[in-house]
Amino acid sequence: MIKKRAIKQQVSDDDDGIKNEPEAYRPYIATNIKIKRTKYSTSLDPRGYIPVYEFTINDQPIMWDRENGYVHFTGIWKALGNNKADIARLVDTHPDLASTIKKVRGGFLKIQGTWMPYEKAYELCRRTCYAVREELVPLFG
């Protein structure tokens, strides 16, 4: 289990259904970062859409699924200045990831890429994302 020290966003009754979403994946409070709550339509997900929290780091969208916590790791990787093709090599060096990741190809460009469970993304970010650690507070605390 991930230990979290930061405070989750406070939610009021008028937040359009946010109270029904798992608290574990709600964003943490961060100053000067605007977090958007939206849905992206896709036929690649059984729900027909992916509901996400989203914000930007270095002009790259940082997203995670509001319902199941899957993190769009491609956005984080590109925010670090890395090439998205390098994610394949990263996954190859962590064989435990291969069975849990989802690769979205086709459809809406913004959601294309590698998605992985929240806990796996957290572990990987602890090892590779020092340069943007403060900007990742809304996601990981």
PyMOL CGO cylinders between C-alpha atoms (Angstrom):
from pymol import cmd
from pymol.cgo import CYLINDER

trace = [
    CYLINDER, 0.00, 0.00, 0.00, 1.18, 3.49, -0.80, 0.3, 1, 1, 1, 1, 1, 1,
    CYLINDER, 1.18, 3.49, -0.80, 1.66, 5.85, 2.15, 0.3, 1, 1, 1, 1, 1, 1,
    CYLINDER, 1.66, 5.85, 2.15, 0.30, 9.29, 1.39, 0.3, 1, 1, 1, 1, 1, 1,
    CYLINDER, 0.30, 9.29, 1.39, 1.00, 12.42, 3.35, 0.3, 1, 1, 1, 1, 1, 1,
    CYLINDER, 1.00, 12.42, 3.35, -0.64, 15.09, 1.22, 0.3, 1, 1, 1, 1, 1, 1,
    CYLINDER, -0.64, 15.09, 1.22, -4.28, 16.11, 1.58, 0.3, 1, 1, 1, 1, 1, 1,
    CYLINDER, -4.28, 16.11, 1.58, -6.91, 15.02, -0.92, 0.3, 1, 1, 1, 1, 1, 1,
    CYLINDER, -6.91, 15.02, -0.92, -9.03, 17.63, -2.70, 0.3, 1, 1, 1, 1, 1, 1,
    CYLINDER, -9.03, 17.63, -2.70, -12.03, 18.61, -0.63, 0.3, 1, 1, 1, 1, 1, 1,
    CYLINDER, -12.03, 18.61, -0.63, -15.30, 17.68, -2.30, 0.3, 1, 1, 1, 1, 1, 1,
    CYLINDER, -15.30, 17.68, -2.30, -18.66, 19.36, -1.94, 0.3, 1, 1, 1, 1, 1, 1,
    CYLINDER, -18.66, 19.36, -1.94, -22.08, 17.97, -2.83, 0.3, 1, 1, 1, 1, 1, 1,
    CYLINDER, -22.08, 17.97, -2.83, -22.27, 20.12, -5.96, 0.3, 1, 1, 1, 1, 1, 1,
    CYLINDER, -22.27, 20.12, -5.96, -19.17, 18.58, -7.57, 0.3, 1, 1, 1, 1, 1, 1,
    CYLINDER, -19.17, 18.58, -7.57, -21.22, 16.68, -10.18, 0.3, 1, 1, 1, 1, 1, 1,
    CYLINDER, -21.22, 16.68, -10.18, -20.85, 13.10, -9.02, 0.3, 1, 1, 1, 1, 1, 1,
    CYLINDER, -20.85, 13.10, -9.02, -17.30, 13.29, -7.69, 0.3, 1, 1, 1, 1, 1, 1,
    CYLINDER, -17.30, 13.29, -7.69, -18.46, 11.91, -4.34, 0.3, 1, 1, 1, 1, 1, 1,
    CYLINDER, -18.46, 11.91, -4.34, -19.29, 8.63, -6.14, 0.3, 1, 1, 1, 1, 1, 1,
    CYLINDER, -19.29, 8.63, -6.14, -15.73, 8.23, -7.42, 0.3, 1, 1, 1, 1, 1, 1,
    CYLINDER, -15.73, 8.23, -7.42, -13.14, 6.26, -5.44, 0.3, 1, 1, 1, 1, 1, 1,
    CYLINDER, -13.14, 6.26, -5.44, -11.35, 8.53, -2.99, 0.3, 1, 1, 1, 1, 1, 1,
    CYLINDER, -11.35, 8.53, -2.99, -8.07, 6.71, -3.59, 0.3, 1, 1, 1, 1, 1, 1,
    CYLINDER, -8.07, 6.71, -3.59, -7.77, 8.26, -7.04, 0.3, 1, 1, 1, 1, 1, 1,
    CYLINDER, -7.77, 8.26, -7.04, -8.95, 11.79, -6.30, 0.3, 1, 1, 1, 1, 1, 1,
    CYLINDER, -8.95, 11.79, -6.30, -6.33, 14.47, -6.87, 0.3, 1, 1, 1, 1, 1, 1,
    CYLINDER, -6.33, 14.47, -6.87, -4.28, 15.91, -4.04, 0.3, 1, 1, 1, 1, 1, 1,
    CYLINDER, -4.28, 15.91, -4.04, -4.35, 19.61, -3.26, 0.3, 1, 1, 1, 1, 1, 1,
    CYLINDER, -4.35, 19.61, -3.26, -1.62, 21.50, -5.09, 0.3, 1, 1, 1, 1, 1, 1,
    CYLINDER, -1.62, 21.50, -5.09, -1.13, 25.22, -5.53, 0.3, 1, 1, 1, 1, 1, 1,
    CYLINDER, -1.13, 25.22, -5.53, -1.05, 26.77, -9.00, 0.3, 1, 1, 1, 1, 1, 1,
    CYLINDER, -1.05, 26.77, -9.00, -2.19, 23.58, -10.76, 0.3, 1, 1, 1, 1, 1, 1,
    CYLINDER, -2.19, 23.58, -10.76, -5.62, 23.48, -12.35, 0.3, 1, 1, 1, 1, 1, 1,
    CYLINDER, -5.62, 23.48, -12.35, -7.05, 19.98, -12.51, 0.3, 1, 1, 1, 1, 1, 1,
    CYLINDER, -7.05, 19.98, -12.51, -9.76, 19.23, -15.04, 0.3, 1, 1, 1, 1, 1, 1,
    CYLINDER, -9.76, 19.23, -15.04, -12.32, 16.45, -14.69, 0.3, 1, 1, 1, 1, 1, 1,
    CYLINDER, -12.32, 16.45, -14.69, -13.43, 15.13, -18.09, 0.3, 1, 1, 1, 1, 1, 1,
    CYLINDER, -13.43, 15.13, -18.09, -14.29, 12.08, -20.23, 0.3, 1, 1, 1, 1, 1, 1,
    CYLINDER, -14.29, 12.08, -20.23, -12.77, 10.92, -23.51, 0.3, 1, 1, 1, 1, 1, 1,
    CYLINDER, -12.77, 10.92, -23.51, -14.88, 8.74, -25.79, 0.3, 1, 1, 1, 1, 1, 1,
    CYLINDER, -14.88, 8.74, -25.79, -13.28, 5.54, -27.03, 0.3, 1, 1, 1, 1, 1, 1,
    CYLINDER, -13.28, 5.54, -27.03, -14.44, 2.21, -28.37, 0.3, 1, 1, 1, 1, 1, 1,
    CYLINDER, -14.44, 2.21, -28.37, -11.33, 0.62, -26.85, 0.3, 1, 1, 1, 1, 1, 1,
    CYLINDER, -11.33, 0.62, -26.85, -12.79, 0.69, -23.33, 0.3, 1, 1, 1, 1, 1, 1,
    CYLINDER, -12.79, 0.69, -23.33, -15.86, -1.38, -22.36, 0.3, 1, 1, 1, 1, 1, 1,
    CYLINDER, -15.86, -1.38, -22.36, -17.38, 1.73, -20.75, 0.3, 1, 1, 1, 1, 1, 1,
    CYLINDER, -17.38, 1.73, -20.75, -17.26, 3.56, -24.11, 0.3, 1, 1, 1, 1, 1, 1,
    CYLINDER, -17.26, 3.56, -24.11, -15.22, 6.37, -22.54, 0.3, 1, 1, 1, 1, 1, 1,
    CYLINDER, -15.22, 6.37, -22.54, -12.35, 6.98, -20.14, 0.3, 1, 1, 1, 1, 1, 1,
    CYLINDER, -12.35, 6.98, -20.14, -13.22, 9.33, -17.24, 0.3, 1, 1, 1, 1, 1, 1,
    CYLINDER, -13.22, 9.33, -17.24, -10.08, 11.19, -16.19, 0.3, 1, 1, 1, 1, 1, 1,
    CYLINDER, -10.08, 11.19, -16.19, -8.57, 13.81, -13.99, 0.3, 1, 1, 1, 1, 1, 1,
    CYLINDER, -8.57, 13.81, -13.99, -6.18, 15.86, -16.09, 0.3, 1, 1, 1, 1, 1, 1,
    CYLINDER, -6.18, 15.86, -16.09, -3.59, 18.61, -15.75, 0.3, 1, 1, 1, 1, 1, 1,
    CYLINDER, -3.59, 18.61, -15.75, -0.49, 19.67, -17.67, 0.3, 1, 1, 1, 1, 1, 1,
    CYLINDER, -0.49, 19.67, -17.67, 3.26, 19.41, -17.08, 0.3, 1, 1, 1, 1, 1, 1,
    CYLINDER, 3.26, 19.41, -17.08, 5.63, 20.88, -19.68, 0.3, 1, 1, 1, 1, 1, 1,
    CYLINDER, 5.63, 20.88, -19.68, 2.77, 21.09, -22.20, 0.3, 1, 1, 1, 1, 1, 1,
    CYLINDER, 2.77, 21.09, -22.20, 2.03, 17.37, -21.81, 0.3, 1, 1, 1, 1, 1, 1,
    CYLINDER, 2.03, 17.37, -21.81, -1.33, 16.08, -20.53, 0.3, 1, 1, 1, 1, 1, 1,
    CYLINDER, -1.33, 16.08, -20.53, -1.08, 14.14, -17.28, 0.3, 1, 1, 1, 1, 1, 1,
    CYLINDER, -1.08, 14.14, -17.28, -4.15, 11.94, -16.88, 0.3, 1, 1, 1, 1, 1, 1,
    CYLINDER, -4.15, 11.94, -16.88, -5.43, 9.17, -14.69, 0.3, 1, 1, 1, 1, 1, 1,
    CYLINDER, -5.43, 9.17, -14.69, -8.68, 7.22, -14.78, 0.3, 1, 1, 1, 1, 1, 1,
    CYLINDER, -8.68, 7.22, -14.78, -11.05, 8.48, -12.09, 0.3, 1, 1, 1, 1, 1, 1,
    CYLINDER, -11.05, 8.48, -12.09, -12.67, 5.07, -11.63, 0.3, 1, 1, 1, 1, 1, 1,
    CYLINDER, -12.67, 5.07, -11.63, -9.87, 2.50, -11.76, 0.3, 1, 1, 1, 1, 1, 1,
    CYLINDER, -9.87, 2.50, -11.76, -6.75, 4.64, -11.22, 0.3, 1, 1, 1, 1, 1, 1,
    CYLINDER, -6.75, 4.64, -11.22, -4.94, 3.67, -14.40, 0.3, 1, 1, 1, 1, 1, 1,
    CYLINDER, -4.94, 3.67, -14.40, -2.31, 6.35, -15.15, 0.3, 1, 1, 1, 1, 1, 1,
    CYLINDER, -2.31, 6.35, -15.15, -1.45, 7.56, -18.66, 0.3, 1, 1, 1, 1, 1, 1,
    CYLINDER, -1.45, 7.56, -18.66, 2.29, 7.06, -18.29, 0.3, 1, 1, 1, 1, 1, 1,
    CYLINDER, 2.29, 7.06, -18.29, 3.05, 8.31, -21.79, 0.3, 1, 1, 1, 1, 1, 1,
    CYLINDER, 3.05, 8.31, -21.79, 2.18, 11.88, -20.72, 0.3, 1, 1, 1, 1, 1, 1,
    CYLINDER, 2.18, 11.88, -20.72, 4.46, 11.70, -17.69, 0.3, 1, 1, 1, 1, 1, 1,
    CYLINDER, 4.46, 11.70, -17.69, 7.29, 10.21, -19.74, 0.3, 1, 1, 1, 1, 1, 1,
    CYLINDER, 7.29, 10.21, -19.74, 7.01, 12.91, -22.41, 0.3, 1, 1, 1, 1, 1, 1,
    CYLINDER, 7.01, 12.91, -22.41, 6.82, 15.64, -19.73, 0.3, 1, 1, 1, 1, 1, 1,
    CYLINDER, 6.82, 15.64, -19.73, 10.29, 14.49, -18.68, 0.3, 1, 1, 1, 1, 1, 1,
    CYLINDER, 10.29, 14.49, -18.68, 11.49, 15.19, -22.22, 0.3, 1, 1, 1, 1, 1, 1,
    CYLINDER, 11.49, 15.19, -22.22, 11.76, 11.52, -23.14, 0.3, 1, 1, 1, 1, 1, 1,
    CYLINDER, 11.76, 11.52, -23.14, 10.68, 9.93, -26.40, 0.3, 1, 1, 1, 1, 1, 1,
    CYLINDER, 10.68, 9.93, -26.40, 7.45, 7.95, -26.18, 0.3, 1, 1, 1, 1, 1, 1,
    CYLINDER, 7.45, 7.95, -26.18, 9.14, 5.08, -28.05, 0.3, 1, 1, 1, 1, 1, 1,
    CYLINDER, 9.14, 5.08, -28.05, 11.45, 4.63, -25.04, 0.3, 1, 1, 1, 1, 1, 1,
    CYLINDER, 11.45, 4.63, -25.04, 8.49, 3.43, -22.96, 0.3, 1, 1, 1, 1, 1, 1,
    CYLINDER, 8.49, 3.43, -22.96, 8.72, 0.05, -24.73, 0.3, 1, 1, 1, 1, 1, 1,
    CYLINDER, 8.72, 0.05, -24.73, 12.31, -0.31, -23.50, 0.3, 1, 1, 1, 1, 1, 1,
    CYLINDER, 12.31, -0.31, -23.50, 11.27, 0.76, -20.02, 0.3, 1, 1, 1, 1, 1, 1,
    CYLINDER, 11.27, 0.76, -20.02, 8.55, -1.90, -19.94, 0.3, 1, 1, 1, 1, 1, 1,
    CYLINDER, 8.55, -1.90, -19.94, 11.06, -4.47, -21.20, 0.3, 1, 1, 1, 1, 1, 1,
    CYLINDER, 11.06, -4.47, -21.20, 13.32, -3.71, -18.23, 0.3, 1, 1, 1, 1, 1, 1,
    CYLINDER, 13.32, -3.71, -18.23, 10.37, -4.21, -15.84, 0.3, 1, 1, 1, 1, 1, 1,
    CYLINDER, 10.37, -4.21, -15.84, 8.75, -7.51, -16.89, 0.3, 1, 1, 1, 1, 1, 1,
    CYLINDER, 8.75, -7.51, -16.89, 6.20, -7.26, -14.06, 0.3, 1, 1, 1, 1, 1, 1,
    CYLINDER, 6.20, -7.26, -14.06, 4.63, -4.32, -15.94, 0.3, 1, 1, 1, 1, 1, 1,
    CYLINDER, 4.63, -4.32, -15.94, 3.93, -6.23, -19.16, 0.3, 1, 1, 1, 1, 1, 1,
    CYLINDER, 3.93, -6.23, -19.16, 0.91, -8.09, -17.77, 0.3, 1, 1, 1, 1, 1, 1,
    CYLINDER, 0.91, -8.09, -17.77, -0.70, -5.01, -16.23, 0.3, 1, 1, 1, 1, 1, 1,
    CYLINDER, -0.70, -5.01, -16.23, -0.31, -2.25, -18.80, 0.3, 1, 1, 1, 1, 1, 1,
    CYLINDER, -0.31, -2.25, -18.80, -2.88, -1.22, -21.38, 0.3, 1, 1, 1, 1, 1, 1,
    CYLINDER, -2.88, -1.22, -21.38, -1.79, 0.24, -24.70, 0.3, 1, 1, 1, 1, 1, 1,
    CYLINDER, -1.79, 0.24, -24.70, -4.31, 2.53, -26.34, 0.3, 1, 1, 1, 1, 1, 1,
    CYLINDER, -4.31, 2.53, -26.34, -3.78, 2.84, -30.08, 0.3, 1, 1, 1, 1, 1, 1,
    CYLINDER, -3.78, 2.84, -30.08, -6.06, 4.73, -32.44, 0.3, 1, 1, 1, 1, 1, 1,
    CYLINDER, -6.06, 4.73, -32.44, -8.94, 7.00, -31.57, 0.3, 1, 1, 1, 1, 1, 1,
    CYLINDER, -8.94, 7.00, -31.57, -8.45, 10.28, -29.75, 0.3, 1, 1, 1, 1, 1, 1,
    CYLINDER, -8.45, 10.28, -29.75, -4.77, 11.25, -29.89, 0.3, 1, 1, 1, 1, 1, 1,
    CYLINDER, -4.77, 11.25, -29.89, -4.60, 12.58, -26.33, 0.3, 1, 1, 1, 1, 1, 1,
    CYLINDER, -4.60, 12.58, -26.33, -5.45, 9.22, -24.74, 0.3, 1, 1, 1, 1, 1, 1,
    CYLINDER, -5.45, 9.22, -24.74, -3.17, 7.12, -26.94, 0.3, 1, 1, 1, 1, 1, 1,
    CYLINDER, -3.17, 7.12, -26.94, -0.21, 5.53, -25.25, 0.3, 1, 1, 1, 1, 1, 1,
    CYLINDER, -0.21, 5.53, -25.25, 0.65, 3.36, -22.28, 0.3, 1, 1, 1, 1, 1, 1,
    CYLINDER, 0.65, 3.36, -22.28, -1.69, 3.19, -19.28, 0.3, 1, 1, 1, 1, 1, 1,
    CYLINDER, -1.69, 3.19, -19.28, -0.70, 1.36, -16.10, 0.3, 1, 1, 1, 1, 1, 1,
    CYLINDER, -0.70, 1.36, -16.10, -2.16, 0.75, -12.62, 0.3, 1, 1, 1, 1, 1, 1,
    CYLINDER, -2.16, 0.75, -12.62, -1.76, 3.59, -10.14, 0.3, 1, 1, 1, 1, 1, 1,
    CYLINDER, -1.76, 3.59, -10.14, 0.58, 1.65, -7.83, 0.3, 1, 1, 1, 1, 1, 1,
    CYLINDER, 0.58, 1.65, -7.83, 2.88, 0.60, -10.70, 0.3, 1, 1, 1, 1, 1, 1,
    CYLINDER, 2.88, 0.60, -10.70, 2.99, 4.17, -12.04, 0.3, 1, 1, 1, 1, 1, 1,
    CYLINDER, 2.99, 4.17, -12.04, 3.82, 5.46, -8.55, 0.3, 1, 1, 1, 1, 1, 1,
    CYLINDER, 3.82, 5.46, -8.55, 6.70, 2.99, -8.17, 0.3, 1, 1, 1, 1, 1, 1,
    CYLINDER, 6.70, 2.99, -8.17, 8.07, 3.82, -11.61, 0.3, 1, 1, 1, 1, 1, 1,
    CYLINDER, 8.07, 3.82, -11.61, 7.77, 7.57, -11.04, 0.3, 1, 1, 1, 1, 1, 1,
    CYLINDER, 7.77, 7.57, -11.04, 9.66, 7.26, -7.75, 0.3, 1, 1, 1, 1, 1, 1,
    CYLINDER, 9.66, 7.26, -7.75, 12.60, 5.88, -9.75, 0.3, 1, 1, 1, 1, 1, 1,
    CYLINDER, 12.60, 5.88, -9.75, 12.44, 7.97, -12.92, 0.3, 1, 1, 1, 1, 1, 1,
    CYLINDER, 12.44, 7.97, -12.92, 10.60, 11.27, -12.36, 0.3, 1, 1, 1, 1, 1, 1,
    CYLINDER, 10.60, 11.27, -12.36, 12.73, 13.28, -9.93, 0.3, 1, 1, 1, 1, 1, 1,
    CYLINDER, 12.73, 13.28, -9.93, 12.78, 16.27, -12.30, 0.3, 1, 1, 1, 1, 1, 1,
    CYLINDER, 12.78, 16.27, -12.30, 8.97, 16.67, -12.15, 0.3, 1, 1, 1, 1, 1, 1,
    CYLINDER, 8.97, 16.67, -12.15, 8.32, 15.32, -8.65, 0.3, 1, 1, 1, 1, 1, 1,
    CYLINDER, 8.32, 15.32, -8.65, 6.74, 18.54, -7.39, 0.3, 1, 1, 1, 1, 1, 1,
    CYLINDER, 6.74, 18.54, -7.39, 4.46, 18.82, -10.42, 0.3, 1, 1, 1, 1, 1, 1,
    CYLINDER, 4.46, 18.82, -10.42, 3.22, 15.25, -9.78, 0.3, 1, 1, 1, 1, 1, 1,
    CYLINDER, 3.22, 15.25, -9.78, 1.82, 16.15, -6.33, 0.3, 1, 1, 1, 1, 1, 1,
    CYLINDER, 1.82, 16.15, -6.33, -1.80, 16.28, -7.57, 0.3, 1, 1, 1, 1, 1, 1,
    CYLINDER, -1.80, 16.28, -7.57, -1.46, 12.70, -8.78, 0.3, 1, 1, 1, 1, 1, 1,
    CYLINDER, -1.46, 12.70, -8.78, 0.65, 10.99, -6.12, 0.3, 1, 1, 1, 1, 1, 1,
    CYLINDER, 0.65, 10.99, -6.12, 0.70, 13.40, -3.19, 0.3, 1, 1, 1, 1, 1, 1,
]
cmd.load_cgo(trace, "trace")
